[in-house]
């Protein structure tokens, strides 16, 4: 499996926020994507490209008790696009700013994501001598084939 390391400097996402209730399955995240797609044109004034075409999108996960931590029992999921850090979220939208972070990036698809995550934890992380230090984030590139995505895995060196 191909992967690489990169550092992303702090950046902002505006999107539709879904809140997980305790013991809820992953279907709760889909609601934020549905709302995001339905109301995407609300964000046109915040970006310099036409939103009626395919756009790069982020799926940002976070625990409800600690921002950007892996979800334990209840979580948040923000389906959105990257915007300028000076942007204001329109009514019904949520603004999150992500800090500087080193990531291990893995390309996968919706059919093999579980296998990719297993390979990440069993092979790649030990090989790179790093550990995950936050929630794994999703990036959907507009130029990719539908169903493909990039997992941005926040990492830090082992002690």
Short mmCIF file of the C-alpha atoms (twelve columns), coordinates in Angstrom:
data_MODEL
# 
_entry.id   MODEL 
# 
loop_
_atom_site.group_PDB 
_atom_site.id 
_atom_site.type_symbol 
_atom_site.label_atom_id 
_atom_site.label_alt_id 
_atom_site.label_comp_id 
_atom_site.label_asym_id 
_atom_site.label_seq_id 
_atom_site.Cartn_x 
_atom_site.Cartn_y 
_atom_site.Cartn_z 
_atom_site.pdbx_PDB_model_num 
ATOM 1   C CA . UNK A 1   0.000   0.000  0.000   1 
ATOM 2   C CA . UNK A 2   1.344   3.418  -0.959  1 
ATOM 3   C CA . UNK A 3   1.614   6.128  1.664   1 
ATOM 4   C CA . UNK A 4   3.623   9.234  2.414   1 
ATOM 5   C CA . UNK A 5   4.266   11.684 5.250   1 
ATOM 6   C CA . UNK A 6   3.376   15.342 5.055   1 
ATOM 7   C CA . UNK A 7   2.890   18.306 7.346   1 
ATOM 8   C CA . UNK A 8   -0.215  20.422 6.971   1 
ATOM 9   C CA . UNK A 9   -0.111  23.863 8.480   1 
ATOM 10  C CA . UNK A 10  -3.161  25.120 10.315  1 
ATOM 11  C CA . UNK A 11  -6.174  25.355 8.034   1 
ATOM 12  C CA . UNK A 12  -9.909  25.926 8.287   1 
ATOM 13  C CA . UNK A 13  -12.899 23.843 7.267   1 
ATOM 14  C CA . UNK A 14  -16.511 24.964 7.050   1 
ATOM 15  C CA . UNK A 15  -19.039 22.192 6.854   1 
ATOM 16  C CA . UNK A 16  -22.154 20.501 8.118   1 
ATOM 17  C CA . UNK A 17  -21.781 18.977 11.561  1 
ATOM 18  C CA . UNK A 18  -23.268 15.667 12.657  1 
ATOM 19  C CA . UNK A 19  -23.358 14.611 16.300  1 
ATOM 20  C CA . UNK A 20  -23.122 10.946 17.240  1 
ATOM 21  C CA . UNK A 21  -25.361 9.616  19.942  1 
ATOM 22  C CA . UNK A 22  -23.991 6.888  22.198  1 
ATOM 23  C CA . UNK A 23  -23.764 3.444  20.541  1 
ATOM 24  C CA . UNK A 24  -24.875 4.830  17.156  1 
ATOM 25  C CA . UNK A 25  -23.362 3.166  14.069  1 
ATOM 26  C CA . UNK A 26  -21.367 5.038  11.407  1 
ATOM 27  C CA . UNK A 27  -24.562 5.879  9.476   1 
ATOM 28  C CA . UNK A 28  -24.834 9.104  11.499  1 
ATOM 29  C CA . UNK A 29  -21.925 10.577 9.492   1 
ATOM 30  C CA . UNK A 30  -23.841 10.225 6.217   1 
ATOM 31  C CA . UNK A 31  -26.371 12.817 7.354   1 
ATOM 32  C CA . UNK A 32  -23.679 15.526 7.386   1 
ATOM 33  C CA . UNK A 33  -22.704 14.639 3.782   1 
ATOM 34  C CA . UNK A 34  -26.325 14.765 2.657   1 
ATOM 35  C CA . UNK A 35  -26.806 18.212 4.226   1 
ATOM 36  C CA . UNK A 36  -23.424 19.391 2.929   1 
ATOM 37  C CA . UNK A 37  -24.274 18.487 -0.670  1 
ATOM 38  C CA . UNK A 38  -27.804 19.873 -0.407  1 
ATOM 39  C CA . UNK A 39  -26.638 23.297 0.844   1 
ATOM 40  C CA . UNK A 40  -23.152 23.564 -0.682  1 
ATOM 41  C CA . UNK A 41  -23.981 26.665 -2.715  1 
ATOM 42  C CA . UNK A 42  -24.350 28.578 0.603   1 
ATOM 43  C CA . UNK A 43  -20.536 28.625 0.658   1 
ATOM 44  C CA . UNK A 44  -19.956 30.031 -2.844  1 
ATOM 45  C CA . UNK A 45  -19.028 33.491 -1.534  1 
ATOM 46  C CA . UNK A 46  -16.258 31.962 0.620   1 
ATOM 47  C CA . UNK A 47  -14.274 30.301 -2.165  1 
ATOM 48  C CA . UNK A 48  -12.714 31.455 -5.436  1 
ATOM 49  C CA . UNK A 49  -13.860 28.474 -7.518  1 
ATOM 50  C CA . UNK A 50  -17.305 27.383 -8.722  1 
ATOM 51  C CA . UNK A 51  -19.017 25.046 -6.282  1 
ATOM 52  C CA . UNK A 52  -21.342 23.614 -8.910  1 
ATOM 53  C CA . UNK A 53  -18.368 21.561 -10.153 1 
ATOM 54  C CA . UNK A 54  -16.580 18.790 -8.247  1 
ATOM 55  C CA . UNK A 55  -14.681 20.136 -5.231  1 
ATOM 56  C CA . UNK A 56  -12.150 18.751 -2.768  1 
ATOM 57  C CA . UNK A 57  -13.882 17.803 0.482   1 
ATOM 58  C CA . UNK A 58  -12.860 16.881 4.010   1 
ATOM 59  C CA . UNK A 59  -14.508 14.557 6.515   1 
ATOM 60  C CA . UNK A 60  -13.211 15.614 9.934   1 
ATOM 61  C CA . UNK A 61  -13.837 13.402 12.974  1 
ATOM 62  C CA . UNK A 62  -13.526 14.371 16.616  1 
ATOM 63  C CA . UNK A 63  -14.463 13.044 19.996  1 
ATOM 64  C CA . UNK A 64  -17.049 15.178 21.799  1 
ATOM 65  C CA . UNK A 65  -14.860 15.580 24.882  1 
ATOM 66  C CA . UNK A 66  -11.486 16.377 23.246  1 
ATOM 67  C CA . UNK A 67  -11.163 18.231 19.939  1 
ATOM 68  C CA . UNK A 68  -9.696  16.040 17.151  1 
ATOM 69  C CA . UNK A 69  -9.212  13.038 19.444  1 
ATOM 70  C CA . UNK A 70  -10.369 9.652  18.137  1 
ATOM 71  C CA . UNK A 71  -14.056 9.077  18.802  1 
ATOM 72  C CA . UNK A 72  -14.706 6.965  21.885  1 
ATOM 73  C CA . UNK A 73  -18.433 6.719  22.646  1 
ATOM 74  C CA . UNK A 74  -19.762 9.985  21.197  1 
ATOM 75  C CA . UNK A 75  -18.315 12.017 18.388  1 
ATOM 76  C CA . UNK A 76  -18.635 14.812 15.883  1 
ATOM 77  C CA . UNK A 77  -18.187 14.597 12.132  1 
ATOM 78  C CA . UNK A 78  -17.760 17.659 9.929   1 
ATOM 79  C CA . UNK A 79  -18.312 17.225 6.176   1 
ATOM 80  C CA . UNK A 80  -16.889 20.308 4.518   1 
ATOM 81  C CA . UNK A 81  -14.470 22.237 2.376   1 
ATOM 82  C CA . UNK A 82  -11.284 24.101 3.143   1 
ATOM 83  C CA . UNK A 83  -11.726 27.874 3.406   1 
ATOM 84  C CA . UNK A 84  -9.668  30.914 4.303   1 
ATOM 85  C CA . UNK A 85  -9.077  31.149 8.059   1 
ATOM 86  C CA . UNK A 86  -10.760 34.557 8.108   1 
ATOM 87  C CA . UNK A 87  -14.031 33.070 6.851   1 
ATOM 88  C CA . UNK A 88  -17.231 33.216 8.858   1 
ATOM 89  C CA . UNK A 89  -19.532 30.212 8.813   1 
ATOM 90  C CA . UNK A 90  -23.006 30.988 7.462   1 
ATOM 91  C CA . UNK A 91  -26.005 30.101 9.607   1 
ATOM 92  C CA . UNK A 92  -26.359 26.315 9.868   1 
ATOM 93  C CA . UNK A 93  -22.667 25.714 9.094   1 
ATOM 94  C CA . UNK A 94  -19.757 24.995 11.446  1 
ATOM 95  C CA . UNK A 95  -16.212 26.407 11.311  1 
ATOM 96  C CA . UNK A 96  -13.309 24.308 12.587  1 
ATOM 97  C CA . UNK A 97  -9.644  25.236 12.519  1 
ATOM 98  C CA . UNK A 98  -7.144  22.384 12.466  1 
ATOM 99  C CA . UNK A 99  -3.671  22.964 13.919  1 
ATOM 100 C CA . UNK A 100 -0.280  22.279 12.355  1 
ATOM 101 C CA . UNK A 101 0.141   18.519 12.235  1 
ATOM 102 C CA . UNK A 102 2.327   15.850 10.671  1 
ATOM 103 C CA . UNK A 103 0.281   13.200 8.861   1 
ATOM 104 C CA . UNK A 104 0.843   9.816  7.365   1 
ATOM 105 C CA . UNK A 105 -1.373  9.792  4.257   1 
ATOM 106 C CA . UNK A 106 -2.839  6.594  2.806   1 
ATOM 107 C CA . UNK A 107 -4.900  6.335  -0.370  1 
ATOM 108 C CA . UNK A 108 -7.785  3.872  -0.187  1 
ATOM 109 C CA . UNK A 109 -11.401 3.497  -1.265  1 
ATOM 110 C CA . UNK A 110 -14.709 2.908  0.458   1 
ATOM 111 C CA . UNK A 111 -14.577 -0.837 -0.270  1 
ATOM 112 C CA . UNK A 112 -11.105 -1.443 1.198   1 
ATOM 113 C CA . UNK A 113 -10.956 1.164  3.959   1 
ATOM 114 C CA . UNK A 114 -11.126 -1.397 6.785   1 
ATOM 115 C CA . UNK A 115 -8.267  -3.411 5.268   1 
ATOM 116 C CA . UNK A 116 -6.252  -0.214 4.740   1 
ATOM 117 C CA . UNK A 117 -6.664  0.834  8.369   1 
ATOM 118 C CA . UNK A 118 -5.648  -2.647 9.526   1 
ATOM 119 C CA . UNK A 119 -2.515  -2.475 7.347   1 
ATOM 120 C CA . UNK A 120 -1.809  1.001  8.709   1 
ATOM 121 C CA . UNK A 121 -1.837  -0.186 12.320  1 
ATOM 122 C CA . UNK A 122 -0.175  -3.577 11.814  1 
ATOM 123 C CA . UNK A 123 2.525   -2.743 9.267   1 
ATOM 124 C CA . UNK A 124 2.992   0.939  8.408   1 
ATOM 125 C CA . UNK A 125 3.007   2.559  11.859  1 
ATOM 126 C CA . UNK A 126 5.539   0.058  13.312  1 
ATOM 127 C CA . UNK A 127 7.711   0.373  10.178  1 
ATOM 128 C CA . UNK A 128 7.723   4.180  10.425  1 
ATOM 129 C CA . UNK A 129 8.170   4.109  14.225  1 
ATOM 130 C CA . UNK A 130 5.263   6.486  14.771  1 
ATOM 131 C CA . UNK A 131 1.887   6.351  16.487  1 
ATOM 132 C CA . UNK A 132 -1.471  7.937  15.785  1 
ATOM 133 C CA . UNK A 133 -2.080  10.956 18.018  1 
ATOM 134 C CA . UNK A 134 -5.588  11.968 16.980  1 
ATOM 135 C CA . UNK A 135 -8.595  11.080 14.888  1 
ATOM 136 C CA . UNK A 136 -7.971  9.899  11.335  1 
ATOM 137 C CA . UNK A 137 -9.390  12.408 8.838   1 
ATOM 138 C CA . UNK A 138 -10.754 11.816 5.340   1 
ATOM 139 C CA . UNK A 139 -9.932  13.789 2.210   1 
ATOM 140 C CA . UNK A 140 -11.901 13.359 -1.005  1 
ATOM 141 C CA . UNK A 141 -10.062 14.853 -4.005  1 
ATOM 142 C CA . UNK A 142 -12.286 16.181 -6.773  1 
ATOM 143 C CA . UNK A 143 -9.990  14.605 -9.368  1 
ATOM 144 C CA . UNK A 144 -10.181 11.096 -7.872  1 
ATOM 145 C CA . UNK A 145 -12.524 8.351  -8.985  1 
ATOM 146 C CA . UNK A 146 -15.756 8.310  -6.951  1 
ATOM 147 C CA . UNK A 147 -15.266 6.148  -3.862  1 
ATOM 148 C CA . UNK A 148 -11.544 6.905  -3.536  1 
ATOM 149 C CA . UNK A 149 -10.306 8.808  -0.521  1 
ATOM 150 C CA . UNK A 150 -7.159  9.736  1.332   1 
ATOM 151 C CA . UNK A 151 -6.791  8.969  5.039   1 
ATOM 152 C CA . UNK A 152 -4.866  11.698 6.865   1 
ATOM 153 C CA . UNK A 153 -3.520  9.989  9.972   1 
ATOM 154 C CA . UNK A 154 -2.082  12.418 12.557  1 
ATOM 155 C CA . UNK A 155 1.203   11.004 13.826  1 
ATOM 156 C CA . UNK A 156 3.996   11.550 16.299  1 
ATOM 157 C CA . UNK A 157 7.279   9.742  16.822  1 
ATOM 158 C CA . UNK A 158 7.456   6.907  19.322  1 
ATOM 159 C CA . UNK A 159 9.237   7.833  22.540  1 
# 
